[in-house]
Amino acid sequence: MASNSVTLQSSVTQPLNGRVAVVAGASSGIGAATAKVLAARGAKVALLARRTEKLASLVAEIQAGGGTALAITVDVTKQASVDAAAATVAKELGSVSLVVNNAGIMLPAPITEKRTADWEQMIDLNITGLMRVIGAFTPALIEAGAKGSAADLINISSIAAQNVFPTFAVYSGTKAYVSHLSRHLRTELGPKNVRVSMIEPGIVATELQSHVTDSSVKAWLEGAEKSFAFLQPADIAEAIAYLAAQPKHVNVQQLTIMPTAQV
């Protein structure tokens, strides 16, 4: 009886035990919070990002809490870097059954300013980088699904994929791509027992806002922060863990998560 009790408690407190998770964009914000939550729920977590020192610190924190984590310095704008990461994860942690696509950047500005370098950076990271991660890890997800494991591809989009904001046209376009791509991928991967989900958060208190250089947007963000409570990275991380912990026949396709007072 004691043994059964321990097993039941473990399945409740660590519902992701035995799964290998990949978090792209793991060095801060939503990605870092997600890595910590998934590890606490029992998953072995591979942390993918460019900032080596931040990844090392996060791995140390996860390990100190009894979790398993592997840091891999990756530039998702380079295919060879992503492919090498996929090979390393398979070798060091085993077969991947959970991928969280979180890497991204937000650089809003009036379209008339023709900030083509910013446009290209958002497209290459938010769209092409996302696709590189999907391409590298989808075979492992299909394999996991074929073996009877829960298998998840979770893409982080934005409320900007649905709503309309001045000066956010290119960023919003990249996030609309992520959302609609996720819907299409579900029709392709669902029959292969791979769940595809997307999360569309409102404003989250992360480094994303610090990348903004347009003065009008910065002023709007500063005003918004004073008028209502932003979402926290841990809020989104908990939602991701919830999606991954569902029974494998259950696919929550889309979650829109907003600060209560954001309209």
BAFI-3210 file (N, C-alpha, C; in Angstrom, 3 decimals, decimal comma, padded with zeros to 6 digits):
// residues 263
n [1|2|3|4|5|6|7|8|9|10|11|12|13|14|15|16|17|18|19|20|21|22|23|24|25|26|27|28|29|30|31|32|33|34|35|36|37|38|39|40|41|42|43|44|45|46|47|48|49|50|51|52|53|54|55|56|57|58|59|60|61|62|63|64|65|66|67|68|69|70|71|72|73|74|75|76|77|78|79|80|81|82|83|84|85|86|87|88|89|90|91|92|93|94|95|96|97|98|99|100|101|102|103|104|105|106|107|108|109|110|111|112|113|114|115|116|117|118|119|120|121|122|123|124|125|126|127|128|129|130|131|132|133|134|135|136|137|138|139|140|141|142|143|144|145|146|147|148|149|150|151|152|153|154|155|156|157|158|159|160|161|162|163|164|165|166|167|168|169|170|171|172|173|174|175|176|177|178|179|180|181|182|183|184|185|186|187|188|189|190|191|192|193|194|195|196|197|198|199|200|201|202|203|204|205|206|207|208|209|210|211|212|213|214|215|216|217|218|219|220|221|222|223|224|225|226|227|228|229|230|231|232|233|234|235|236|237|238|239|240|241|242|243|244|245|246|247|248|249|250|251|252|253|254|255|256|257|258|259|260|261|262|263]
n.u [000,826|001,923|003,815|002,179|000,963|003,108|003,694|001,346|001,424|003,729|002,939|001,142|002,511|004,694|003,924|005,132|007,135|009,746|009,655|011,283|012,110|012,337|013,260|013,159|014,712|015,374|016,765|015,781|012,888|009,755|010,728|012,801|011,331|009,565|011,307|012,117|009,682|008,872|010,970|010,632|008,277|009,087|010,239|013,084|015,079|016,108|017,857|017,754|019,414|021,069|022,674|025,130|026,091|023,827|022,260|023,823|023,637|020,914|020,665|022,155|020,493|018,184|019,206|019,997|017,570|016,899|016,255|016,683|018,717|019,980|022,239|022,423|024,104|022,688|021,911|019,052|018,670|020,341|020,590|022,362|023,218|020,872|020,282|022,525|022,069|019,748|020,785|022,537|020,792|019,333|021,394|022,334|020,115|018,020|015,067|013,082|009,982|008,547|008,315|008,947|008,436|009,781|011,524|011,984|011,457|010,562|010,061|008,622|007,586|006,732|005,632|006,433|008,973|010,654|012,328|014,105|016,059|015,195|012,743|013,619|015,031|012,983|011,392|013,205|013,819|011,335|009,739|011,248|013,221|011,622|010,546|012,847|013,403|011,089|011,367|013,709|013,061|010,579|010,616|011,424|009,273|007,186|008,089|007,964|005,184|004,367|005,291|003,618|003,793|002,854|003,065|004,233|004,052|004,502|003,790|004,736|002,833|001,173|-001,077|-001,100|-001,367|-004,039|-005,247|-005,246|-002,705|-001,327|001,710|002,728|002,738|004,513|005,614|003,186|002,318|004,213|003,512|000,900|001,415|002,627|000,457|-001,460|000,013|000,318|-002,281|-002,577|-000,486|-001,457|-003,432|-001,855|-000,047|-001,546|-002,958|-000,779|-000,401|000,743|000,467|-000,443|-000,116|-000,901|-000,024|-001,344|-000,339|-001,194|000,275|003,358|005,587|008,614|011,948|011,356|010,092|012,194|013,659|012,457|012,664|011,281|009,978|007,297|006,004|007,444|006,681|003,953|004,024|005,222|003,244|001,158|002,155|001,990|-000,701|-001,982|-001,593|000,897|001,078|003,063|006,127|006,016|003,305|002,666|004,335|003,172|000,823|001,812|002,883|000,502|-000,813|000,916|000,612|-001,847|-004,098|-003,028|-004,793|-005,972|-005,978|-005,330|-005,884|-005,521|-004,655|-005,572|-004,233|-004,652|-003,683|-005,782|-006,810|-006,072|-007,187]
n.v [-001,208|001,242|001,589|001,944|004,312|006,099|006,028|007,132|009,698|010,664|010,725|012,754|015,026|015,111|015,059|014,963|013,193|011,223|012,269|014,008|017,278|020,129|023,457|026,252|029,400|029,814|031,323|033,437|035,146|033,898|031,467|030,662|030,468|028,453|026,277|025,794|025,101|022,817|021,067|020,822|019,422|016,964|016,460|015,919|018,511|020,291|023,179|025,724|028,411|031,548|032,796|031,813|032,007|032,712|030,444|028,500|029,334|028,951|026,182|025,339|026,258|024,702|022,118|022,304|022,233|019,622|018,810|017,833|019,126|020,432|022,533|024,102|025,965|027,804|029,161|030,015|031,079|029,863|027,019|024,801|025,030|024,532|021,906|020,544|020,878|019,332|016,773|016,591|016,718|014,323|012,475|013,033|013,242|011,685|010,513|013,064|014,384|016,627|019,889|023,268|026,201|029,148|031,232|034,585|037,982|041,435|044,272|046,897|049,601|052,548|051,813|053,457|054,244|052,416|050,318|048,111|046,271|045,590|044,431|042,172|040,851|040,181|038,515|036,472|035,381|035,043|033,658|032,056|030,981|029,661|027,738|026,295|025,023|023,469|021,818|020,417|018,940|017,673|014,994|013,442|013,897|012,690|010,071|009,586|009,774|007,586|005,539|005,527|007,477|010,597|013,406|016,590|019,684|022,932|026,142|029,492|032,185|035,280|037,755|039,669|038,390|038,260|040,728|044,275|046,599|049,838|050,472|047,933|046,208|044,433|042,750|041,724|040,417|038,357|036,874|036,175|034,412|032,341|031,458|030,615|028,764|026,839|025,850|024,599|022,695|021,038|019,567|018,023|016,693|015,727|013,272|011,628|011,303|013,473|016,259|019,577|022,804|026,246|029,223|032,323|034,995|038,015|041,091|040,339|040,449|040,686|040,509|041,286|043,749|045,472|045,519|047,229|050,142|052,263|055,375|056,126|053,695|052,731|054,617|054,033|051,405|051,865|053,412|051,557|049,647|050,960|051,164|048,679|045,248|043,329|040,125|037,443|035,666|033,111|032,595|031,916|029,745|027,888|027,406|026,129|023,799|022,696|022,110|020,129|018,122|016,978|014,191|011,933|011,781|014,193|017,352|020,562|023,067|025,858|028,601|031,617|034,062|036,610|039,632|040,563|043,190|044,171|045,388]
n.w [000,000|000,786|-001,216|-003,500|-002,766|-002,832|-005,546|-006,638|-005,515|-006,736|-009,424|-009,355|-008,367|-010,028|-012,936|-015,406|-015,380|-016,703|-019,233|-021,932|-022,441|-024,585|-024,531|-026,370|-026,563|-023,871|-021,995|-020,476|-019,061|-020,219|-021,245|-019,427|-017,040|-017,792|-018,201|-015,566|-014,316|-015,804|-015,238|-012,476|-012,503|-013,255|-015,783|-017,932|-018,968|-021,807|-022,420|-024,663|-026,088|-026,875|-024,963|-023,100|-020,416|-018,907|-019,338|-018,045|-015,391|-014,957|-015,297|-013,078|-011,027|-011,459|-011,078|-008,422|-007,227|-007,522|-010,076|-013,573|-016,060|-019,140|-020,682|-023,801|-026,060|-028,541|-031,708|-033,118|-035,583|-037,272|-039,126|-038,906|-036,282|-034,815|-035,651|-034,664|-031,966|-031,627|-032,068|-029,903|-027,687|-028,022|-027,648|-025,034|-023,297|-024,257|-026,055|-027,360|-026,246|-025,880|-026,960|-026,627|-028,183|-027,923|-028,514|-029,547|-030,757|-030,289|-032,070|-032,514|-034,681|-036,586|-039,866|-041,885|-041,263|-042,275|-041,186|-042,089|-041,264|-038,717|-039,396|-040,803|-038,778|-036,945|-038,558|-039,212|-036,713|-035,276|-037,096|-039,101|-037,428|-035,558|-037,292|-037,911|-035,486|-035,217|-037,497|-036,832|-034,538|-034,853|-036,005|-033,766|-032,038|-033,459|-033,386|-030,633|-030,235|-031,769|-030,233|-028,130|-026,202|-024,661|-026,757|-027,506|-029,200|-028,526|-029,269|-028,754|-029,209|-029,571|-028,238|-030,084|-032,465|-032,911|-032,219|-033,084|-033,319|-033,440|-035,182|-034,736|-036,878|-038,363|-036,370|-035,324|-037,610|-037,776|-035,541|-036,092|-038,104|-036,612|-035,051|-036,991|-038,409|-036,389|-036,169|-038,645|-038,525|-036,567|-037,877|-039,466|-037,764|-035,644|-036,362|-036,164|-033,556|-032,231|-030,273|-030,977|-029,856|-029,172|-027,482|-026,740|-025,321|-023,489|-022,416|-021,043|-018,337|-019,300|-020,782|-023,312|-023,690|-023,216|-025,516|-027,210|-029,163|-030,234|-029,414|-028,882|-028,459|-026,269|-024,340|-024,212|-023,192|-020,700|-019,493|-019,467|-017,704|-015,319|-014,977|-014,896|-013,743|-015,176|-016,846|-015,480|-016,198|-015,002|-014,958|-017,591|-017,894|-016,143|-017,524|-019,792|-018,660|-017,778|-020,228|-021,242|-019,388|-019,733|-020,349|-022,906|-025,058|-025,174|-026,547|-026,035|-028,036|-028,281|-026,236|-024,908|-022,987|-020,776|-019,036|-016,369|-016,419|-018,882|-021,954]
ca.u [000,000|002,818|004,421|001,162|000,765|004,241|003,529|000,263|001,906|004,695|002,231|000,444|003,461|005,609|003,178|005,953|008,244|010,100|009,625|012,403|011,553|013,232|012,736|013,919|014,567|015,254|017,691|015,118|011,454|008,872|011,520|013,469|010,297|009,054|012,309|012,075|008,429|008,878|011,908|010,008|007,209|009,684|010,846|014,473|014,879|017,211|017,688|018,369|019,464|022,397|023,446|025,690|026,191|022,488|021,851|024,571|023,052|019,595|020,896|022,577|019,303|017,319|019,878|019,958|016,227|016,705|015,843|017,689|018,722|021,154|022,356|023,005|024,154|022,106|021,379|017,988|018,702|021,302|020,095|023,361|023,228|019,676|020,432|023,522|021,402|018,853|021,621|023,056|019,695|019,070|022,519|022,531|018,900|017,118|014,083|012,294|008,535|007,925|009,078|008,349|009,035|009,571|012,450|011,349|011,821|009,509|010,676|007,601|007,905|005,900|006,093|007,036|010,389|011,379|013,394|014,175|016,876|014,309|011,786|014,311|015,353|011,758|010,971|014,152|013,746|009,974|009,152|012,177|013,823|010,595|010,453|014,049|013,215|010,059|011,932|014,734|012,565|009,340|010,780|011,446|007,911|006,417|008,556|007,406|003,768|004,225|005,620|002,567|004,002|002,323|004,042|003,703|004,694|003,807|004,331|004,338|002,422|000,906|-002,383|-000,913|-001,800|-005,476|-005,630|-004,594|-002,006|-000,518|003,175|003,107|002,313|005,413|005,613|001,887|002,304|004,984|002,782|-000,240|001,991|002,810|-000,850|-002,113|000,860|000,009|-003,557|-002,327|000,344|-002,271|-004,108|-000,834|000,631|-002,516|-003,145|000,443|-000,384|001,501|-000,416|000,093|-000,820|-000,308|-000,442|-001,344|-000,408|-001,160|001,568|004,073|006,735|009,843|012,923|010,862|009,820|013,448|014,203|011,722|013,376|010,364|009,652|005,858|005,670|008,023|005,822|002,709|004,312|005,445|001,944|000,381|002,698|001,521|-002,160|-002,481|-000,575|001,247|001,320|004,423|006,573|005,554|001,905|002,668|004,988|002,173|-000,096|002,526|002,919|-000,870|-001,053|001,719|000,204|-003,164|-004,085|-002,474|-005,837|-006,538|-005,140|-005,820|-005,295|-005,188|-004,925|-005,357|-004,058|-004,548|-003,815|-007,214|-007,201|-005,690|-008,299]
ca.v [000,000|002,396|001,754|002,505|005,698|006,868|006,122|008,070|011,034|011,055|011,036|014,026|016,125|015,108|014,437|014,891|012,278|010,346|012,962|014,887|018,521|021,123|024,824|027,196|030,724|029,449|032,025|034,427|035,308|032,736|030,258|030,277|030,031|027,173|025,254|025,476|024,408|021,474|020,244|020,544|018,427|015,663|016,320|016,288|019,689|020,863|024,620|026,227|029,860|032,032|033,355|030,661|032,229|032,648|029,044|027,787|029,709|028,322|024,754|025,177|026,446|023,530|020,979|022,513|021,843|018,198|018,539|017,494|020,123|020,465|023,795|024,018|027,271|027,629|030,307|029,416|031,628|029,067|025,644|023,853|025,144|023,846|020,470|020,037|020,824|018,167|015,583|016,592|016,369|012,887|011,730|013,278|013,108|010,675|010,884|014,244|014,255|017,918|021,021|024,578|027,161|030,421|032,274|035,618|039,366|042,401|045,549|047,686|050,954|052,905|051,175|054,484|054,408|051,437|049,671|046,798|045,360|045,093|043,504|040,917|040,172|039,573|037,416|035,359|034,755|034,661|032,728|031,055|030,292|028,736|026,629|025,465|024,179|022,480|020,849|019,592|018,080|016,975|013,537|012,843|013,937|011,643|008,794|009,445|009,480|006,227|004,600|005,586|008,566|011,916|014,168|017,949|020,856|024,093|027,363|030,709|033,250|036,530|038,346|040,480|037,599|038,479|042,122|045,227|047,642|050,713|050,301|046,545|045,430|043,330|041,813|041,043|039,499|037,140|036,084|035,589|033,241|031,279|030,926|029,871|027,588|025,835|025,215|023,699|021,573|020,108|018,655|017,141|015,894|015,090|011,863|010,908|011,317|014,610|017,379|020,897|023,847|027,588|030,113|033,727|035,827|039,461|041,638|039,585|041,204|040,009|041,354|041,643|045,185|046,229|045,572|048,245|051,413|053,317|056,169|056,114|052,381|052,692|055,419|053,278|050,282|052,394|053,793|050,344|048,984|051,697|051,123|047,336|044,227|042,478|038,711|037,075|034,480|031,891|032,353|031,211|028,451|026,997|027,016|025,155|022,535|022,178|021,502|018,918|017,103|016,432|012,840|012,055|011,923|015,539|018,401|021,938|023,634|027,275|029,303|033,062|034,406|038,064|040,307|040,796|044,557|044,585|045,277]
ca.w [000,000|000,846|-002,533|-004,378|-002,349|-003,338|-006,998|-006,894|-005,184|-007,763|-010,666|-009,167|-008,199|-011,169|-014,032|-016,615|-015,102|-017,816|-020,525|-022,269|-022,980|-025,177|-024,460|-027,193|-025,971|-022,461|-021,108|-019,626|-019,256|-020,300|-021,457|-018,188|-016,101|-018,273|-017,918|-014,132|-013,999|-016,398|-014,465|-011,178|-012,719|-013,539|-017,111|-018,187|-019,804|-022,574|-022,502|-025,891|-026,233|-027,263|-023,846|-022,392|-018,973|-018,321|-019,357|-017,006|-014,109|-014,870|-015,070|-011,683|-010,190|-011,618|-010,447|-006,975|-006,805|-007,761|-011,450|-014,593|-017,131|-020,006|-021,401|-025,139|-026,702|-029,876|-032,450|-033,928|-036,936|-038,036|-039,178|-038,403|-034,827|-034,303|-035,918|-033,719|-030,662|-031,622|-031,914|-028,532|-026,776|-028,165|-027,085|-023,607|-022,493|-024,797|-027,064|-027,008|-026,416|-025,588|-027,493|-026,390|-029,109|-027,255|-028,951|-030,346|-030,485|-030,620|-032,430|-033,213|-035,152|-037,743|-041,101|-042,733|-040,926|-043,109|-040,422|-042,727|-040,459|-037,659|-040,011|-041,105|-037,532|-036,413|-039,433|-039,128|-035,401|-034,888|-038,066|-039,629|-036,293|-035,077|-038,233|-037,774|-034,306|-035,562|-038,428|-036,195|-033,452|-035,177|-036,117|-032,425|-031,510|-034,150|-032,851|-029,291|-030,381|-032,293|-029,148|-027,115|-025,258|-024,995|-027,536|-027,572|-029,780|-027,977|-029,848|-028,062|-030,119|-028,861|-028,504|-031,297|-033,619|-033,086|-032,062|-033,969|-032,569|-034,304|-035,242|-034,475|-038,040|-038,728|-035,239|-035,310|-038,745|-037,454|-034,558|-036,802|-038,773|-035,612|-034,667|-038,073|-038,633|-035,369|-036,534|-039,771|-038,091|-035,796|-038,800|-040,023|-036,738|-034,755|-036,714|-035,791|-032,087|-031,722|-029,973|-031,307|-029,112|-029,184|-026,406|-027,161|-024,114|-023,516|-021,996|-020,016|-017,832|-019,707|-021,466|-024,640|-023,737|-023,189|-026,872|-027,963|-029,307|-030,660|-028,226|-028,593|-027,900|-024,927|-023,467|-024,018|-022,301|-019,355|-018,967|-019,212|-016,510|-014,147|-014,873|-014,564|-013,470|-016,311|-016,600|-015,131|-016,941|-014,343|-015,339|-018,875|-017,650|-015,548|-018,595|-020,626|-017,915|-017,796|-021,542|-021,404|-018,422|-020,058|-020,917|-024,252|-026,076|-025,023|-027,128|-025,914|-029,252|-028,187|-024,992|-024,893|-021,577|-020,699|-017,745|-016,144|-016,733|-020,237|-022,895]
c.u [000,856|003,433|003,442|000,924|001,867|004,113|002,465|000,721|002,868|003,990|001,498|001,426|004,447|004,955|003,987|007,155|008,485|010,116|010,865|011,831|012,660|012,545|013,652|013,649|014,468|016,036|017,022|013,614|010,655|009,674|012,178|012,453|009,742|010,025|012,246|010,813|008,422|009,813|011,314|008,904|007,758|010,356|012,352|014,426|016,174|016,914|018,450|018,276|020,884|023,274|023,917|025,690|024,832|021,975|022,538|023,990|021,697|019,720|021,279|021,389|018,384|017,926|019,862|018,599|015,907|016,284|017,008|017,593|020,047|021,146|023,024|022,951|023,758|021,692|020,328|017,902|019,688|020,899|021,084|023,407|022,049|019,796|021,436|022,911|020,489|019,637|022,153|021,986|019,421|020,156|022,576|021,294|017,941|016,105|013,186|010,800|007,796|008,839|008,290|009,116|008,777|010,469|011,731|011,805|010,715|010,155|009,672|008,114|006,983|006,481|006,802|008,512|011,278|012,582|013,566|015,022|016,047|013,294|012,434|014,640|014,131|011,319|011,893|014,067|012,353|009,346|010,148|012,869|012,876|010,504|011,675|013,924|012,183|010,640|012,919|014,151|011,274|009,528|010,795|010,052|007,043|006,806|007,983|005,928|003,514|004,478|004,610|002,753|003,167|003,423|003,460|004,628|003,883|004,497|003,813|004,077|002,210|-000,515|-002,318|-001,280|-003,277|-005,849|-004,808|-004,004|-001,213|000,970|003,638|002,874|003,206|005,466|004,312|001,771|003,071|004,222|001,505|000,205|002,099|001,465|-001,473|-001,289|000,500|-001,293|-003,355|-001,514|-000,458|-002,981|-003,126|-000,266|-000,328|-002,752|-001,921|000,672|000,563|000,524|000,284|-000,770|-000,138|-000,872|-000,294|-001,469|-000,603|000,205|002,142|005,303|008,024|010,808|012,415|010,640|011,114|014,086|013,579|012,522|012,464|009,831|008,170|005,429|006,222|007,163|004,510|002,913|004,516|004,130|001,096|000,840|002,232|000,023|-002,725|-001,321|-000,350|001,230|002,789|004,836|006,070|004,106|001,832|003,308|004,001|001,180|000,537|002,562|001,538|-001,171|-000,350|001,270|-001,177|-003,043|-003,759|-003,525|-006,461|-005,552|-005,836|-005,135|-004,787|-005,565|-004,620|-005,339|-003,785|-004,415|-005,280|-007,646|-006,762|-006,870|-007,787]
c.v [001,252|002,667|002,386|003,977|006,593|007,075|007,147|009,497|011,547|011,458|012,360|015,183|016,226|014,427|014,292|013,983|011,342|011,028|013,851|016,103|019,408|022,480|025,728|028,609|030,620|030,324|033,040|034,357|034,021|031,452|029,767|029,766|028,671|026,041|024,830|024,695|022,994|020,551|019,875|019,503|017,093|015,492|016,585|017,394|020,126|022,333|025,152|027,746|030,264|032,395|032,247|030,845|032,147|031,209|028,257|028,080|029,034|026,826|024,504|025,313|025,228|022,317|021,092|022,122|020,385|017,836|018,206|018,480|020,098|021,783|023,575|025,399|027,128|028,979|029,763|030,033|030,877|027,593|024,647|023,863|024,387|022,337|019,840|019,919|019,608|016,874|015,475|016,194|014,867|012,052|011,838|012,993|012,035|011,270|012,022|013,978|015,560|019,035|022,298|025,602|028,567|031,548|033,305|037,003|040,286|043,768|046,413|049,073|051,271|052,328|052,176|054,715|053,403|050,824|048,233|045,805|044,762|044,105|042,140|040,140|039,492|038,377|036,212|034,640|034,215|033,638|031,646|030,288|029,264|027,514|025,713|024,519|023,088|021,401|019,896|018,577|017,336|015,465|012,835|012,833|012,862|010,266|008,547|009,095|008,067|005,178|004,656|006,659|009,771|012,675|015,542|018,912|022,058|025,358|028,585|031,808|034,515|036,974|039,241|039,714|037,822|039,958|043,035|046,360|048,523|050,449|048,856|045,638|044,238|042,296|041,018|040,049|038,221|036,256|035,478|034,347|032,072|030,640|030,089|028,639|026,480|025,116|024,214|022,479|020,558|019,115|017,647|016,183|015,198|013,625|010,995|010,945|012,364|015,761|018,686|021,939|025,186|028,369|031,542|034,615|037,299|039,922|040,820|040,391|040,433|041,023|041,855|043,150|046,010|046,348|046,704|049,553|052,556|054,064|056,124|054,784|052,247|053,469|054,687|052,119|050,748|052,812|052,585|049,662|049,667|051,533|049,732|046,360|043,369|041,009|038,512|035,829|033,172|031,564|031,548|029,831|027,444|026,518|025,969|023,796|021,881|021,481|020,159|017,781|016,507|014,981|012,911|012,128|013,317|016,572|019,748|022,725|025,053|027,806|030,775|033,497|035,903|038,536|040,702|042,170|045,031|044,377|045,514]
c.w [000,000|-000,518|-003,508|-004,065|-002,882|-004,842|-007,361|-006,624|-006,248|-009,046|-010,581|-009,123|-009,354|-012,371|-015,321|-016,423|-016,289|-019,166|-020,691|-022,989|-023,532|-025,069|-025,273|-026,705|-024,465|-021,505|-020,190|-019,836|-019,248|-020,435|-020,192|-017,165|-016,493|-017,975|-016,457|-013,763|-014,563|-015,644|-013,114|-011,306|-013,208|-014,879|-017,051|-019,241|-020,479|-022,791|-023,710|-025,929|-026,587|-026,074|-022,902|-020,883|-018,295|-018,290|-018,239|-015,628|-013,901|-014,624|-013,619|-010,737|-010,248|-010,918|-008,928|-006,402|-007,068|-009,165|-012,358|-015,734|-017,862|-020,770|-022,749|-025,773|-028,164|-030,445|-033,408|-035,321|-037,826|-037,977|-038,595|-036,888|-034,210|-034,496|-034,956|-032,322|-030,562|-031,418|-030,488|-027,526|-026,822|-027,499|-025,565|-022,750|-022,982|-025,755|-026,575|-027,226|-026,141|-026,088|-027,251|-027,217|-028,589|-027,756|-029,819|-029,944|-030,962|-030,841|-033,189|-033,593|-036,315|-039,032|-042,006|-042,422|-041,660|-042,376|-040,919|-041,939|-039,323|-038,218|-040,236|-039,840|-036,937|-037,249|-039,277|-037,795|-035,104|-035,825|-038,472|-038,508|-035,690|-035,977|-038,142|-036,594|-034,590|-036,471|-037,765|-035,214|-033,766|-035,361|-034,761|-031,812|-032,151|-033,634|-031,460|-029,348|-030,860|-031,219|-028,008|-026,066|-025,651|-025,716|-027,810|-028,297|-029,323|-028,474|-029,092|-029,087|-029,288|-029,153|-029,740|-032,561|-033,922|-033,123|-032,974|-033,141|-033,546|-034,110|-034,995|-035,694|-038,332|-037,610|-035,207|-036,453|-038,454|-036,474|-035,149|-037,560|-037,804|-035,264|-035,774|-038,472|-037,664|-035,684|-037,672|-039,344|-037,291|-036,710|-039,386|-038,975|-035,774|-035,081|-036,414|-034,280|-031,505|-031,510|-030,332|-030,615|-029,334|-028,015|-026,907|-025,919|-024,448|-023,026|-020,844|-019,613|-018,130|-020,329|-022,817|-024,761|-023,788|-024,567|-027,692|-027,985|-029,715|-029,434|-027,878|-027,978|-026,482|-023,933|-023,180|-023,044|-020,865|-018,705|-018,612|-017,924|-015,225|-013,927|-014,584|-014,407|-014,699|-015,875|-016,230|-015,929|-016,322|-014,677|-016,636|-018,715|-017,060|-016,600|-019,497|-019,947|-017,879|-019,119|-021,667|-020,491|-018,695|-020,520|-022,402|-025,353|-026,063|-025,559|-026,963|-027,019|-029,045|-026,824|-025,210|-023,435|-021,485|-019,250|-017,564|-016,627|-018,112|-021,177|-024,312]
res [m|a|s|n|s|v|t|l|q|s|s|v|t|q|p|l|n|g|r|v|a|v|v|a|g|a|s|s|g|i|g|a|a|t|a|k|v|l|a|a|r|g|a|k|v|a|l|l|a|r|r|t|e|k|l|a|s|l|v|a|e|i|q|a|g|g|g|t|a|l|a|i|t|v|d|v|t|k|q|a|s|v|d|a|a|a|a|t|v|a|k|e|l|g|s|v|s|l|v|v|n|n|a|g|i|m|l|p|a|p|i|t|e|k|r|t|a|d|w|e|q|m|i|d|l|n|i|t|g|l|m|r|v|i|g|a|f|t|p|a|l|i|e|a|g|a|k|g|s|a|a|d|l|i|n|i|s|s|i|a|a|q|n|v|f|p|t|f|a|v|y|s|g|t|k|a|y|v|s|h|l|s|r|h|l|r|t|e|l|g|p|k|n|v|r|v|s|m|i|e|p|g|i|v|a|t|e|l|q|s|h|v|t|d|s|s|v|k|a|w|l|e|g|a|e|k|s|f|a|f|l|q|p|a|d|i|a|e|a|i|a|y|l|a|a|q|p|k|h|v|n|v|q|q|l|t|i|m|p|t|a|q|v]
***
